[in-house]
Amino acid sequence: MKIICHEREHKRAEIIAEDLIFHGADEAVMLVGELYYQGYDVIIWHQNNLPADFFDLSSGMAGEILQKFSNFRIKLAIVGDFSNLQSKSLEAFIIESNKGNLVHFVATLEEAFGF
């Protein structure tokens, strides 16, 4: 796993990995905490580096992780292709998240920079 720092109007940490960046909520929370203490305002994750349970809302993983983003007051941008979702609840969750200012699901890295 590699962290690329993008400094524009905010200090952003883009997480680059060949595999999953975490396997469970505890690992994700530790990663969020480490990045918080390094002074990042926005974290960028790529869809293909997240476990399937993150996108299964019934698992509770996304809720637990996203609560930590709220607690730390760090924004999260998830970059990926969310156009062919099979879950209506996940689709609704993404739409509602994108209306807020904490978590955005975006198609491109450039969109993540605008968040």
N, C-alpha and C positions, 0 to 999 in steps of 0.2 A: 504494500500500500504506500502511496506517495501523496503528499499534500502539496498542492500548488497554491501559492498565495497570489491572489489578484487584488491589487489595491487600486480602487477607483474612489468613488465617494464613500465606500465602505470597505473594510478589510474582509475579503472573502476567502474561504478555504475550499478549494475544489479537491475532492477526494478521488484519486485515480487508483484503480486496482484491476488486476486481471481476473480476480475472483470476488467472492462476497467480502464486504468490508466488515460485516458482523454476522453472527449466527443467531443471536438472541438479543432481547431487550437490554440485558445487563451490559453486554459488550458495547452496544450502541450508546447507552447512557454514559459509559466511561469515555467513549470517543467524544461525545458532545461536551462533557466536562473538561477534557483535555484542551479542546479547541477554544472553549470559553476562556480558560485561564491563559491561553496564548493571545487573547485579545481579538478574536474573530467575531464579526457582527453577523455574517451570513455564511452558511455552510452549503456546499453544492454536492449533492449525491447523484450518481447516475443509476437509473432504474435497473440496469443489468447487474449492478453490484449489490442489490438488496435481496434479502431472502424472500421467497414466495409468501411466507407467513406475514410479512409486512403488508402485503396487498390483500390479505384475507382478513377483513375487518373483524370477523368473529374470533380470531386468535387473540385479539387485544394488544398485539405487539405494536402496531402503529399508534394506538392511543397512549400507551405507556411511554413510548419514545417521544412522541410529539408533545406530551405534557412536560417533559424535561426541556424541550426547546422553549416552551412558554415560561417555565420557571427561570431559565437562564436569560430569557429575553433575546434569544438568538433566532434569526430567520433561517428557514430551510428552503432551498430550491431543489426539486427533484427533476432531473432532466431525463426525458424518455419519450416513447411513443405510447400515448394513452388513448389512441383513437379506436382501438378494437377491444375495449373492455368487455368482459363477459358478465361482470357483476354490476347490477344496477345500483346497489348500495355504494360500491366503490366509485362508480361514476358520479353519483350524487355527492359523495364525500369530496371528490376532487373539485367539482364545481363550487361547492361551498368554501373549500379551502382557498381557492383562487380568488374568492371575493374578499377574503381577509388580508391581513398583512403579516402573518406569521409563516405560513407554509404555502408554497406555490408549486404546482406541477406544470412544467414547461417543456416545450418540444426541443429547444436549442439552448446551448450554453449562452449565447448572446442574450436570450430572454432572461436567463438567470442573472445576468449582470444588471438588467433593468429593474430587478426586484429589490 
